[in-house]
Amino acid sequence: MKKVERINTIMRYINNRAHFTISEIMREFNISRSTAIRDVKEIEAMGMPLVAEVGRDGGYSVMQNSVLPVVRFTDNEVKALFIAFMATRNLQLPYLKSRHSLAEKLLGLISENQQNDLVLLNQLLLFEGTNPNNPNLLELSDLPHPILEKLIQIILLDSYLLITIKEEKALKSYPIYLLHLYREKSHWLIEGFELKEERRKVFLVDNLVNVEAYPVKKRLSRKKILEKLDRQEEEINLVLDLGPKAIAQFKKYHPLKFSISYTNPYQATAILKSFVNVNNPEELAEITNWLLFLGGDIKVREVPEEVLEGLQERLCLFCP
């Protein structure tokens, strides 16, 4: 009997008894004392409320009215979970090392016929980024940035962070109030309100060297941060309506700070609102080139004069 199957069987055995001992588990499942103790501890760690009883004849009892309910999945639910699990295999997600144990536990909850279906699906289905010669292979590049899990643990406790970023050959620290942590174009990104410049900024997690909580006495209140963000929204000077072709181009490439909001349920149209710093020549050139990259499937609602001039200059290069 496999370990996952044995643990699930032991859980059902425990569920049907008010009291049990390690010796009973050893006899019932023909396992050693050390294995029985290890299995019981793992079951307890999974959330089953067990109470150890001290004494020569002591054992374990299950807390009344606290036994975990039996989890059952329909065939479609099992396939949905498994396919979602497969689709994220090569996406540089955190806690990747837990995938194997999670898969074992999921397989232990389903029937043999369902397991056979999943084995077949695993052989037939391939997703972007997987190796067709060995779909189960995890390359080194599949692992997320080593600091990502530490970052997640910290932001679960506190949104005020002091992050250290590698910029060219130097390190620079930024105090931020974290707004979002998201993944886009194969990169993990931190979107935060930079507390010194008092402006929304985006940082690459790949460039993150260190992260820690920002001292309380130096913080700006969340209310004031949101008020400042609302005022900055008024500074928006680039507004575009995007059609299906422009949305497809946007997904291929866009500046990190840009995002779109879909304007219909089918995600066939969208609106983009952002701020372009026309006093920054590099940013101005990047935006000009990017607008040409989007193609003709856009409708301009608002755009800075400097961007229009840059577009005209670029287009004149193709004039006879």
Steps between C-alpha positions, in 0.01 A plus 500: 500500500637842399561759770223738386249218473603368843466841667155553351394153617634571850302826504179310425594242765549779757176670394302191599651475850485722805836368622800316352861412586819482299507123560158465337617695195810278479296178508223621271730628226802275556745787542783576742456715808708784355291497178175499700614796712615689191167437321295614800706818529450570130123445534496740795696757296238473224240631745337200668445605865668227708557510876790296642428316829789462746558171685595136456179421312480840339428555136312756296142617490320709241341821627123465495310690232832600341570215260585626155224441243564255219603681182345363182551621145293444186681376188486847345631665819793258511588571136466877555739489797751281318501702177542826696785333688667391173456842339704666774786249493754724328387845612764579764247490781598518868488192723591284201669246729159416650355388167601134542343455843190691390459272198534192722229625736262584215550157343433338837153656511371360171402160363723271295300571183545874554873446553522312169329789320750746644796285398367501142442876506855548625628311197284681243475862615784747451500867595716792399845477656501123555761269351323268249771234541461497877193694624588421861844660470556810708783710368696732726327793329163363619585591859389847613736761638621364837384814686140475371379269777661724764326799342160325515550406865579864588213658306253268675599682820578852381453710184764760592831376362858609456619330181856496368528487120804430283526780245782460249809470725352661810246410769220739586238479776139616464241534777164395351142425588424183304195521275530177301736209438429356157649296217510632146696409188689227691609744770388557858437868568451715810264793461533741787462857616854635545488687832778754427405596146131448588424337165390160374798290379558150366804286590624169357521224761796361302694811606397468865794447736334543839163580654405591855227684690525880487530676841159600636603855600589588139177378344232698321147392588315279256224761476745771390664262252166425334415870491829579326444216252153636420644846432771352279233323292397849393843540338418235238592633156479186285162333441453235230217272391637164385339254260572123479816536287642773723424291810693210344795731437474638855530146639815442295672808639422812701687730740496357852296781651217471245187295557164473324140460616271288286180673395293200395445149644684331214820705550482613137527871584692684769602843624847613603558797729848608607742785554785572258788710628568715194805651670676163488640451145553125546143443620364722222686301234390169651132601503519628141649174373251297703196683361620417149543139614134486612389563141187658363246327724503782756297814553680791665293690756784699652871521424775756578599732215862385538396140427304607192804690372717193553253284308492747210880506485515119493235475230674762286797268472283285272374793293632521139 
